[in-house]
Amino acid sequence: MTTLSTEEFKAFQGLVTTDDGFKEKECTQYLHAATDFLLGKTPVSLIELGLEQRSPYGRSDYIIVADLKSNVGAVERHLIFFELKAPQCFLMQHDDSTRYRPSNDLVKAETQLIHYVQQAMGDQVLKERHGVVTSENVSAGGIIIGRDDHMANVNTDEKRRDAHLSFKLRQRALYREWNILTWNRILILSNPKFILGLTIGRLLSIQFQRVVIWLFVHVTRTGRDRHP
């Protein structure tokens, strides 16, 4: 994962927050700064980051090929698909009364992602090309779409709450294997200040762990010296 400069981050932020056109393609080039967070864990190594990869079954917006550690420490190659829609897209649209349904953009993204992954799981040539051994390691990472203030095209707080509730219910019932993120989340994860804070926190955590271990060893030795 590479960190954005302050100037790059400001440019990315401007693309996300503007309402002057749809900026999906322009925003995509900044995703590399949030790759570790999209994976949910720090990769042993990133093999490939693919943008708008074409295949016999369509165009995949963002593909990550990475070596990840399993829960028992084994390193396995993974092929992970993400579908992208512009920050200017809405996630939900009004259906009936207080109910909202997914926007056409979200439905399209869901459909594309499901089919891309299903086809890729059965594509032995694709898996061999990327060094993926098992179909279980071909998966959907999720969908990146819209902004926090673009849940639905509504103009009152009550309607916004209704739209959020409808999305939450849908998320709880359907999205168990992959995530739906707004571009605001990507902005946070790629913010140089956020990454710097995490780095400092990790360093302090490591130092704290070392101090605890030293104290444990010191106390243990002292106890042995007192009770030969």
N, C-alpha and C positions, 0 to 999 in steps of 0.2 A: 504494500500500500504506500502510495506517495502522498505527501502532504501538499495542499494548495498554498501558494503564496497569498499574502493579504490582498494583492491586486486581483489574483485569479478568483479568490473567494468572493470579492465584491462584484466581479463580473457575473459570476454564477448566481449570486443573490439577486442581481438585477434581472436576470433571465427568468428566475422563478417568480418574482413578485410583479413583473410587468403584466399588463393586460393588452399589450400591443402585439397581437398575433400569438400563434401557438409555437412554443419554443422547445419541443421535445428533442429534436436533433441537436440543437445547440447545448441543451442541458446534459445530454448523454455523455459528452466528452469529459465531464467532471465527476462521473460516477466512480472512477478508479480511486478517488480519495476516500470513499466509504466502503470499499470492498470487504475489508475485514469484518465490518459490522453487518454487512448484508449476509455474509456467510454464517454469522452467529458465533464464530470462533476464529482464532488466529490461525491461518493456514501454515502448514509446514513449508509449503512453497506454492506460489501462483505460477501455473504453467502458461496460461493464456487468458487474455481478456478479449472477447470478441464483440464487436459492435455490428449490428445489422447483418448477421450471418444468414446467408441464403442456403436453402436446402431443398430437396425434392418436395417437402411438405410445407414450404412457406418461408417467411423471413422472421428470424428470431432477433429481437431487439438487442439483448445483452446476454452473453453466455460467459460463464466463468468456469475454467478448468483449473482445479486446485487439488493439491494433496492435503488431506485432512486427517487428523488423528481420531480414531474411534474411541469409545469410552474405555476400552481395554488397552489403548496405546498403540494399536496397529495403524500404520499409515496407509490410506487408501485414496485412489484417484477418483475424483468426483466431477461430474458434468452437470452444471446448475444453470437453469434457464430463468431469465427475468423478462417480463413484458413491460414496456414503457408507454405511457401516455403523457401528454403535455401537462405542465403545471396549471395551465389555463382550462383544463377539462374539469367537469363536475363529476363527483362520484355517484350521486343519487339524483333522481328526478321525481316529481310529485306523481303519485299514483291515484289514491282515493282517500278523501277525508284527511286523517293524520298519517296515513301510510305513504312511504316512499319506496320506489324500486330502483335498482341499479341503472345508472345512465347507460346509454348506448355505447359510450366509450368504454365503460367498465365491463359491460357484457362482452364486447368485442375482445377486450384484453383477456378476460377469463377464458373465452372460447379458444383463442389463439394459443394461450399458454398450455391449456389442457392437451390440445392436439399436438403441439410441438413436442411435449414431453413424452406423450404416449408413442408417437412415431419414433422418437429418438431411442426409447427403451428397446424397441424391436429392431433397430438399425445396427447390425453387427459391425458393418464397415465403419460407421461413425464412431462406435465405441472403441474399436481397435485403433483407429487413427489417433484418438486422444488417450489411449492407454487405460480406458475404463474397463475393468474386468467383469463386473456384474451390473445387470440392469437396475439393481437396487440403488446403485450410486448415480443414476440419472434421475434428476429431480427438478421440481419447480421451486425456485427461490421465492417468487412472488411477483407482485405488480406494484409499480411506482406510478402514481397518477394524482393529479390535482394538487390542491393546497388545503391547508387547514380552514381557510375562509371560503373554500369552494366545495364544501360538502354537497350543496345543492343551490340552484339558482333561485333563492328566496330572499325576502327583504325584511323579515321580522325574526326576533330571537326565538319566539315560540316555534316557528316553522323550522328554524335551524335545529332546535332541540328535537323536533319530531324526525327530521332527516337523520340526525346523529343516532337516535334511538333505532330507527329502521336499519341503519347500517350496522349498529352493534348487534342487533338480533340476527342479522344475516351472517355477520362475522362469526358469532358464537355457533351457529348451526352448520355453516359450510366451510369456513376457512380454518381447517385444523392442521393441514400439512404445509401451508405456505402463508406468507404475510401480504397484506396490502398496506403500502406506505405512501404518505403524501411526500411531495418534494420538500416540504418544510423539515421533515425528519432527515432527509438526506443533507439538507443545509446544516443542521445541527451536527450530524456525524462527520461532516467534512470541514467543519469550522476549525481553522488552525489553532484557535485558543482552546477549543474543546479537546483536541488531540494533545496539545501541550499539557493541559491539565491532567489528562489520563496518564500521560507519560510520567509526569512528576509524581502522580499518585502511585503508580506502579513501582517507581524507584523508592519512594518512601515506604511502601508496603514491603518491598524486599529488604530494606534496611531494618525495618521493624521486626521482620521475621528473623533476621540474623541476630538482633539484640535478644529476642526471646529465646532463641536456641542457645546463645552464649550464656544467658542467665540460667537456663535449665541445666546446661552442662556444668556451670560453675557451682550451682547449688547442689547438684548431685555429687560432685567431687568433694565439696566441703562436708557433706553429710557422711561420705565414706571415710574422710580423714578423721572425723569426730568419733566414728564408730567402727574401729578397725575389726 
